[in-house]
Amino acid sequence: MLVHPSSIDLSTRTLRFLAGQLTARRRDIGTRWRRLPVARQALLALAHLRCGDTYARLAAGFGIGIATVYRYIREAIEVLAALAPTLAEAMRTIRTKAFVI
């Protein structure tokens, strides 16, 4: 399989934010060792979410297994989902707005 670098139109701030959240999660669960550092895990997850890269392509590009890609993306999504408001909170916010997209 041939692998080539690609560009993702993401801000450094976004990458650092997710990396910070993943660092906190790793500290909370007491992770001792991972194949990729948090910044690379954040980049992997954002590449999948932003560009829709397949697990196989990400595995080849980052030099890890497909199962590891799945776990890393799943963990990043769980971290981001924990930051999202509940439905009740979102509905309260919506009521205060003139319109919502």
Protein Blocks (a to p, Z undefined) as FASTA:
>chain_A
ZZddddddddfklmmmmmmmmmmmmmmnopabdfbdfklmmmmmmmmmmnopafklmmmm
nopafklmmmmmmmmmmmmmmmpccfklmmmmmmmpmbdZZ
